[in-house]
Each structure stands twice: as C-alpha cells, then as structure tokens.
C-alpha cells in the first residue's frame, strides 16, 4: 500500500476516533447527570417523608417476623434498597396480616357485596393505604435503580472515551512516523 493511501486511511480512523470520543463523553455526561438527578431526588424525597425502620429490639421489628430488616433497624428510609425493603418486608407483612393475605381488590369486592360490614370496610381502607404507600416506595426503588444503571452507563462511556483517546494518540504517533 502506498504511503499516501496509508496516511489517508490513518486520518479517517483518527477522525472517527475523535468523533467516538465526543460521542462517548456526551453520553457519559448525560448519563451521569441523569444518575445524579435520580439518586438525589429519591434521597431527598424519601428523607422528607421521615419514614424510619423500627428500633432494634422493638416488638415492631421482631427478628423472627422481619429477619431481612434487622440490618436497617432505626434507620431512615432514604434510598432505593431501603424503600424496597420497607415496602416489601415491613408494609407487605402488615398487609398480609390485615385481611388474612387478601389484597385490596379482593376485600373491596367482598365489601361491595356486604357494604354494612364494618370489619371489611376497615380492612379495605387499611389495605388501600398500605398498598398505595408500598407502591410509592417501590416506585422510588425503581427510580433509584434507573439512577444506578445510568451511573454504570456513564462509567462505561467515560472508559470508552479513555480507550478511544489512547487509540487516537497511537494513531497520531503512527501517522507522524509515516
């Protein structure tokens, strides 16, 4: 291959490498910004709700009933994993205990058949409130998971930019030798 053809090919690959660096950096910056927004928003919104796990040794945090929550005893629910644990293990257990494992939809259907049944009405209200709070906390968990994934995308993108920078530098050195 002629030297001029090789130089032309090297220049094209160098330009493609520079374009790749710009793309990787743009994706990385956008992903990092999105991750920061998601994680910060979840933390501030959850902290503002002032939901705390019961204290260790409290009857409300019986180790036999809530073995997975002992690590969070007394802590503020302020991130996605804590929101998920509180929603699924703490509220979820209370919901199971409220109406013998029946869901809001099931109790609501029974309540419509017997509208004067005070016990069903009370269970319906408790299940509605509990399932609503549980759903909101699980949404916070999902949002924080997207934030964590965005952080991963940002890191991989910045790594890609670094690798491409090294390859462009090597290409420029090779071009200078021709």
C-alpha positions in Angstrom: 0.0 0.0 0.0 1.3 3.4 -0.9 2.4 5.8 1.9 -0.2 8.4 0.8 -3.0 5.8 0.9 -1.9 4.7 4.3 -1.9 8.3 5.6 -5.4 8.9 4.2 -6.7 5.8 6.0 -5.0 6.8 9.2 -6.5 10.3 9.0 -10.0 8.8 8.5 -9.6 6.5 11.5 -8.2 9.3 13.6 -11.2 11.5 12.8 -13.6 8.6 13.5 -11.8 8.1 16.8 -12.2 11.7 17.7 -15.9 11.6 16.8 -16.2 8.5 19.0 -14.5 10.3 21.9 -17.0 13.2 21.6 -20.0 10.7 21.5 -18.7 8.7 24.5 -18.2 11.9 26.5 -21.6 13.3 25.6 -23.3 10.0 26.5 -21.3 9.8 29.7 -22.1 13.3 30.8 -25.8 12.9 30.1 -26.0 9.6 31.9 -24.1 11.0 34.9 -26.4 14.0 35.0 -29.4 11.6 34.9 -28.0 9.4 37.6 -27.3 12.3 39.8 -30.8 13.6 39.3 -32.4 10.2 40.0 -30.4 9.3 43.1 -30.5 12.8 44.6 -34.3 13.1 44.0 -35.0 9.7 45.6 -32.8 10.5 48.6 -34.3 14.0 49.2 -37.9 12.9 48.6 -37.7 9.8 50.8 -35.8 11.6 53.6 -38.6 14.3 53.6 -41.1 11.6 54.4 -39.3 10.8 57.6 -40.1 7.0 57.4 -37.9 5.1 59.9 -37.5 1.4 60.4 -38.4 0.4 64.0 -35.6 0.3 66.5 -33.7 -2.9 67.1 -35.3 -5.0 69.9 -38.6 -3.3 69.3 -41.6 -5.6 69.1 -42.4 -3.9 65.8 -39.2 -5.4 64.4 -39.4 -8.9 65.7 -36.4 -10.8 64.2 -38.5 -13.9 63.6 -41.1 -12.0 61.6 -38.7 -9.5 59.9 -35.3 -11.2 59.6 -34.3 -9.2 56.5 -34.9 -5.8 58.1 -32.7 -6.2 61.1 -29.8 -4.5 59.2 -31.9 -1.4 58.8 -33.1 -1.1 62.5 -33.7 2.5 63.5 -32.5 3.9 60.1 -34.2 6.5 57.9 -35.7 5.2 54.6 -33.6 7.4 52.3 -32.6 5.2 49.3 -34.0 2.7 46.9 -32.9 -0.5 48.6 -34.2 0.7 51.9 -37.5 1.7 50.3 -37.8 -1.7 48.7 -37.1 -3.5 52.0 -39.6 -1.3 53.9 -42.2 -1.7 51.2 -41.9 -5.5 50.6 -40.9 -6.8 54.0 -42.4 -4.3 56.5 -45.6 -3.0 54.8 -46.0 -6.2 52.9 -46.1 -8.3 56.1 -48.6 -5.8 57.6 -50.8 -6.1 54.5 -50.8 -9.9 54.8 -51.8 -9.7 58.4 -54.6 -7.2 57.8 -57.1 -9.5 56.0 -55.6 -12.9 56.1 -53.4 -12.4 53.0 -56.2 -11.0 50.8 -55.5 -8.0 48.6 -57.3 -4.7 48.5 -59.1 -5.8 45.3 -60.3 -9.0 47.0 -61.5 -7.2 50.1 -63.1 -4.4 48.1 -65.1 -6.9 46.1 -66.3 -8.6 49.3 -67.1 -5.2 50.8 -69.3 -4.2 47.8 -71.3 -7.4 48.4 -71.7 -6.6 52.1 -71.5 -2.7 52.4 -72.6 -2.7 56.1 -69.7 -5.0 57.2 -67.6 -2.6 59.3 -64.7 -5.0 59.5 -64.4 -5.3 55.7 -64.6 -1.5 55.4 -61.8 -1.1 57.9 -59.7 -3.7 56.1 -60.4 -2.2 52.7 -59.2 1.2 54.0 -56.1 -0.2 55.6 -55.2 -2.2 52.5 -55.8 0.7 50.2 -53.5 3.0 52.3 -50.9 0.3 52.7 -50.8 -0.8 49.1 -50.6 2.8 48.0 -47.6 3.6 50.2 -46.0 0.3 49.2 -46.4 1.2 45.6 -45.0 4.6 46.0 -41.9 3.2 47.9 -41.4 0.6 45.1 -41.5 3.5 42.5 -38.7 5.2 44.5 -36.8 1.9 44.4 -37.3 1.6 40.6 -36.3 5.3 40.1 -33.1 4.7 42.1 -32.3 1.6 40.1 -32.5 3.6 36.9 -30.1 6.1 38.5 -27.7 3.3 39.4 -27.9 1.9 35.8 -27.3 5.4 34.4 -24.1 5.7 36.6 -22.9 2.4 35.1 -23.6 3.7 31.6 -21.7 6.9 32.4 -18.7 5.0 33.8 -18.6 2.7 30.7 -18.9 5.7 28.4 -16.0 7.5 30.1 -14.0 4.3 29.9 -14.8 4.1 26.2 -13.7 7.7 25.7 -10.4 7.0 27.5 -9.7 3.9 25.4 -10.5 5.8 22.2 -8.2 8.7 23.3 -5.4 6.2 23.7 -6.1 4.7 20.3 -6.2 8.2 18.6 -3.0 9.1 20.3 -1.4 5.9 19.0 -2.8 6.7 15.5 -1.3 10.2 15.6 2.1 8.8 16.6 1.9 6.2 13.7 0.8 9.0 11.3 3.8 11.2 12.4 6.2 8.3 11.6 4.9 7.9 8.0 
